[in-house]
Amino acid sequence: MTLRHPASRGGDKRGRFAELAQKSSHFTSSPAFFVFCLALIALFIGVHLAHLSLETQLLVGDLMTAVTLLLLALLKNSELRAEHAIQRKLDALAAALLEAREGGSSKAAEDLKKAIRMEEET
């Protein structure tokens, strides 16, 4: 386990967690997941209206809490990856502009081309 920035973990290749986070992020932004959340809320309301046992009410409430915590972790991971991609693009733009102004070599232009496709990596 590492406490480094999610976009900095594993170098250029994506790890299993990054792949899982990306797939989960795509699923949680789908209509199917929205329907699942609506069903979970309907279950929560139905359990309370039906006056089922306290254990059942707690189970449904805990299920909603677990889904919320998982979504929070996915959201934070996506946020940090997007933040890192934006920062790399800004750094590449600044370097390319400085290089063009000073008439230097094309290394900054190559870095800028890599940064433009950053979303595919993160």
N, C-alpha and C positions, 0 to 999 in steps of 0.2 A: 504494500500500500504506500502511496506517495501523496504528499501534500502539495505537489507542484500544480501549476495552472493546467487545466484539462487540455488545452491546445498544445502544451509543451510536453506532454507525456508521450513516450514511445517514439519520439523523433518524427520522421516523415511518414511512417506507416501508422495505420489506425489499429488500436488494440480491440480486444473483444468487448470491453465496456463501451468504447466509443461507438462501435458498430451497433451494440444493443441500444445505446442511448439514442442514436440516430433513428433506428427502426421504431423505437418506442415513441420518439417525438413525432414521427410521421403518423403512427397509429393514433396517438392522442389528439392529433389535429384533424382526424378523419370524422366523417358523419357517423360512422359505426360507434366510435368511442362516445360521441355526444349522446347517441341513443342509449348506450350502456349507462352513462351518467344519469340520464333521465329515468331509466328503469331503476337505478339504485336509489334515487330520490323518491320515486313512487313507492318502492319497497319500504323505505324508511318511514314515509308518511302512513302507508298501509299498516305497518306493524304497530305504530302508535295508535292509529284509529281503531284497530282491531283489539286493542288492549291485550296483546299477547304477553307472554311472560317477560319478566325483566331481563332474563338471560338472552332472550331473542332480541330484545330492543338494544341491549348492549352489544351483541354480536353485529347487528346491522350498523350501529353507530361506529364500532371499531373498524368495520370494513370501509366505511366512508372516510374515516381518519387515515387509514392505511393508503387508500387511493390518493388522498390529498397530499400525504407526505411523499409518495412516489412522484407525483406530478411536480411537487416543489423541487425535488432533487433533479428531475429532468429539465425543468425550467432554468434552474441555476446553471446546470451544465451547458445548456444551449446558449444562455446569456454570456457565459465566460468565453465560449468558443467564438461567438460572434464578435465580442469585444476584442479578442485577440486578432481576429481576421481584419477588423477595421483598423486596429492600431498598426498592423504590418503593412496594410495598404497605405496608410498615411505616411509611415516612415519611408516607404518606397517612393511615394510621390514627392516627398520633401527631398530625398536624395537625388531623384531624377531631375527635379527643378534646379537644385543646387549645381548638379553636374552640368546641365545644359547652360546654366548661367556662366559657369567657369570654363566651359568648353572642354571638359574632361572626357574620359573613356566611356564606354557604353555599359559598364557593370551595373550602374544604377538602373538603366533601362531594362536590363535582363531581370533584375530583382523586381522591378515594377511589373513585368510580364508574369512572373511567378505569383506575385501578390494578387494580381487580378483574378487568378483562378484559385484563390485561397479557400473559397467556400467548399470546393470539391474535396479539399484535404481535411477541413475541420468539421 
